[in-house]
Amino acid sequence: MEMSMGTIVTIVLVVVTLVLALVLIRSIFSSSTGAVDQVTNAVQDQISKLFSTEDKDLAVYPADQNVPIKRGDDTPKGFAFAVKNPDNKPATFSYTLEVQGGSGSSTVGHNCGSLTASEANSYIVNPEGTFTASSGSPSGTQVVRFLAPKTAPACTITYSLKITDAQNTDFAPSTSIFVTLK
């Protein structure tokens, strides 16, 4: 079987193109992983700064506790928090996030129309969880995310973040989180 010079050149070009495509794909995925690590490290740094400037057992990032969410966005957005465990040993904590001052079918706030507390709570991707914090230093960083449907009203919803220890005792005062749906 004979191959012409054109066929050989075509095969070589196809192989080179495939190799370059694989290298490009690998570099894209490795850079995106690096970006996620940088964001995680940046959040950890900001939380550490909050603990160093304030004498608190709970830090929330962003510090102003305002979380803007674009309605209909498929990418969850949210906030991070961490606790400073005062014990000399690792401890388990739980958190719960829910609409402040409302439950079930009651409406939320003045500017949210007929949005009910149940609907607003359904926007929280991970409304509760359990985590372990090591002793003495800020740790146990948790990220709470939101997804709001396009049909959600453009308004600000106030959520209450409650953190309890293993004995179900309040670890820190409830903290308000303001989620602005845009």
Number of C-alpha atoms within 10 A of each C-alpha: 2 5 7 7 8 9 11 11 10 11 11 11 12 12 11 12 12 11 11 12 12 12 11 12 11 11 12 12 11 11 12 11 11 12 12 11 12 12 11 13 12 12 20 19 12 17 24 17 12 20 20 11 8 10 10 12 16 22 24 24 19 17 13 9 17 17 19 16 21 19 18 15 13 11 11 16 18 20 20 20 21 23 26 21 24 15 12 9 10 14 16 15 22 18 18 17 21 23 25 20 13 18 16 12 12 14 18 24 19 11 12 17 13 14 19 19 22 17 19 23 21 16 17 21 15 14 16 15 13 15 14 17 21 18 15 14 16 23 21 19 19 16 15 19 18 25 20 24 13 13 8 18 17 16 17 21 23 21 23 17 21 18 23 18 18 13 9 10 11 15 19 15 13 17 18 19 24 18 19 17 21 15
